[in-house]
């Protein structure tokens, strides 16, 4: 079922030889989300149990966190059960609002019907050029992550202009720009304009770091 | 007509040269983020909030008014030209819009969108001006139990009724409520979940959460797919950017029908314009079938594009009314606007009209001015805006990353906020990867504290008796409507599951 006409072909996430015998982990990577939900719930539980309650109001400050904890445990468990029962291989179908809206519901509201879907398919019929082992491109995500972590760590020692230029360059490089020297210039220009417009113009205090020390 | 007088006062304060400049900047920025896929007005307001702190509130809100509508003016451009809607509010306009573009009427399609957005927004904002005082009067009888019921209604409507998966929607809601709990508890003064860090006593800033989820999370998501997803091909804007009389005659009823679908939905927390746009598209499709319209579904019908486009902006218009008069955000963008008011120390709701009446009417007046400016910069320059789609993605997202760091650092010049931003960005990435909706998190973060305070207040009055929550006709009605909507949505889910198994 599709909602838009130009649907990229679904990219198989498992190698062909693995397809025959799916491992337990296949389509169940969403357990990461279950882990996050449990982690938040456990953090809230410990925090609620060890809270130094001030005042004697009733219901007190622990009342609402307990409700949120119950919701989180419940939802994490239900999600785990759902993933166990029906593993999901990532598809490239459009999820309206990234899960915010049920495609079935929109399909019905829009009277899309079958004929709408047929039109959709003639354009998307290109074979995937390549298959990958994982759905997400962890190399690019990793570069980006390293870039933002380095930026936050270096912002105060190096100052805004240098660290923001580095961040700009890293993100552009990770996302596929190949004009390395040119990008340094673009990044430098961009961060300097921000420093000028928001630092000098609107009065934000940005760390000056090294350059501030030299001047 | 007391409202007209007040509105004129609003126009008087909004029509100064400097404020007009802010509307124009807002409109330009709004259209830009609307045209660029994956960005939206919510993200634009969130990013600009901290850097506009030094402005006076009226100027800031006048600019936000331009951004608010602007995001919906440009949002169909990428759907029409690339056939990949950049926003889910534009999916319904993509069907007929792209067909029109393929048959050489791209420019006409873009103009139809701009006029549709203008008409929808204009009618809806007019409705707000006339009915806001009524809404305010209604809201003054609300007590703690009623406000709690309203919050529960918003929570469940946005996370469970319309979402793809109820479990994932509620999970998002839970994450949002948990984030909102951090900080000093207002009524008792207890520090909650601050792990002993004084920087967290004020809670996690809404700006950190919004920028993390909407901006950095989006950049991570783009990074995970940019080298893999196929590139869409763009259709050049051909054809004359003008509607002739017969086009206009065809489109006008559709614009009005779309507005009629969109306007009521602004008052319902259903997450934005998606439901009404699909309703409007579906209606046009049924009508086309009845009158044997040969264009619909082949070369592209102007009606099928006009209706959803007007519906989207009508929803945004009345959503502003619900936000100002009731303090109820009905979409993610409205939630960020609410956060913006709170940043300036104002609380939307009945009292806002009394305490900051000047600002409210200036804001409403600038919504009108914004619409006029938007239609002026969109109709003649539609194809210029489309050029934004050819900005290299790596520069665009590099710029957004740097700007989100700037925005968050500007909140309180704290490096801790930046670490939180990265953590929340990763959560946003995970949520996108597994199609867990983001809007419930934002609504929960913003309405969570209100829900908690009102619930505790109600229970303190009744000395712990839960009966007080369903003690008035208003609360009973709200819970009944919510239950009916949940039941309907459950039937819908089960029916589709059954038909898929066959």
Interface residues (C-beta under 8 A of the other chain):
Chain A: X3 X4 X5 X6 X8 X9 X11 X30 X32 X33 X36 X37 X40 X43 X44 X47 X51 X52 X53 X54 X55 X57 X58 X59 X60 X61 X63 X64 X65 X68 X71 X72 X75 X76 X78 X79 X82 X90 X92 X94 X95 X96 X97 X98 X99 X100 X101 X102 X103 X104 X105 X106 X108 X109 X110 X111 X112 X115 X116 X119 X123 X126 X132 X135 X136 X137 X138 X140 X141 X143 X144 X145 X147 X148 X149 X151 X152 X155 X156 X164 X167 X168 X169 X171 X172 X173 X174 X175 X176 X177 X186 X187 X190 X191 X194 X198 X202 X203 X204 X205 X206
Chain B: X51 X52 X54 X55 X82 X83 X84 X85 X88 X91 X92 X94 X95 X98 X162 X163 X164 X165 X167 X168 X169 X170 X171 X173 X174 X175 X177 X178 X181 X185 X187 X188 X189 X190 X191 X192 X193 X195 X216 X219 X220 X222 X223 X224 X225 X226 X227 X228 X229 X230 X232 X271 X272 X274 X275 X278 X279 X281 X282 X285 X286 X297 X392 X393 X394 X395 X397 X398 X399 X401 X402 X403 X405 X406 X409 X410 X413 X415 X418 X419 X422 X425 X426 X427 X429 X430 X431 X432 X433 X434 X435 X436 X437 X438 X439 X452 X455 X456 X459 X460 X464 X489 X492 X493 X496
